[in-house]
Amino acid sequence: MLSTMTESTGIDPEDTKIITLARSARARNGVPEGAAVRDETGRTYVAGTVALDSLKLSALRTAVAMAVASGARSLEAAAVVTEAGAPAEADRAAVADLGGPDTPVLLAAPDGTLKSTTPAGPPA
């Protein structure tokens, strides 16, 4: 997908979109995290934290699972909205499993402000 940055934020509009979707999922469901991923065709998958007695998944792992279950073959980007200071290692691993180690994982604050962008793969 062609990447163009917006002058006001310095963030690709497609990345802004998945941050907005993740933020909306977090707010709508009243959960600690919201996440969204974009697959190789540009489709997005949005999820919130799953916290059942029998099943606990982060928002990002849930979004990756939704993408896989829907037939996605790869990921272009992932975003998580959380108060945490960094994406969890298990979340990055799930993104890397589907998208590869260079897939960007965007970490945003609850207000949607981008805090960091890191590759899904382990640090070099």
N, C-alpha and C positions, 0 to 999 in steps of 0.2 A: 504494500500500500504506500502511496506517495506521502511523504511526511512534509507538512508545512507548519511552521511555528507561528503562533499569534504574537504580535508585538506586545500586547498588554501583559501577557502572562509568561511568554517564552515556552509555552507548552503546546504540543501538537493538539489540534482541535479534537482528534479522535481519542487522545489520551484524556483530555478534559472531559469528554463524554463518559468514559468508563469511570472516572473519578466521581462524576455527578451521579451516575447510576449506583455506584457503591454507596455513596453518601445517602442517597434516597432509600436504599434497602435497609441501611442501618437505622435511619430515623423512623421509617414506616413500621419496622418490626420491633423497635425498641431493644435491639441487641447490641452487644459490645463492638461488633465489627460488621462492616458491609464490604462486599467485594464484587468485582466484575472482571471478566476476562474477555478478550477479543480473539476470535479464531482466525485462521488463514483466509477465510472468505469475508471477514469483516463482521460476522455475526457476534453478538454479545450474549453473555450468560451472567446473570446477576444472582447473588445469594447473600444471606445473612448467616450469622453464627447459628449452629444447630446444637442445642443443649438439652437433650432428652436423657432420661435415666439410662437408657440402653444405647444411646448413640451421641457422641460428642465430636463435632467437626468445626474447624474454624471456617469463617466465611470464605476465605480464599480456596481452601481445599474443597468446599462444597461447590463453589463456582467451577473449579476445574473438573470435578466429578460430573457436573451438569453438562459441561462441554463434551466430555468423553461420551457420556450417555446419549448425547444428541448427534454423535458422529463426527465431531471435530477431529482433525488429523494433526493439527498443530496450533500453537498460540502465537499471536503477534505481540501481545502485551497483557499485563495483569495489573489491577489496582486494588488496594485495600485501604479502607478508611477506618482508623482506629486511634486510640490514645497511646498505643504502644510506641516505643521509640524505634523499633526496627521490625521488619517482617520476620515471622518465625522461620526457623530453619526448615521445619517440615512443610511449611507453606511454599517456600522457595523451591524445595525439592519436588513438590507436586507440579509446580509450574514448569520446572526444568524437565520433568518426565514427559510432558506433552509438548512443550514449546522449545526445549533445548536450553543449554546453559546461558545463552546470551539474551534470552527473552527478558525484557525489562519488567521489573516489579516496582510499581509506583506506590509509595507510602504517603498517604494524606491524613491530615488532622481532621477531626470531626467537622470543622468548618469548611473543609474542602481544600485547604492550603496544602500544596505539595511540599512534603518534608524531605523526601529523598527518592532517588531512582537507583535501583541496584539490579545487576544481572541475577537471573534465577540461580545460576550455577554457583558452586562454592567459590569463595574468594581465592584469587590466585596467590 
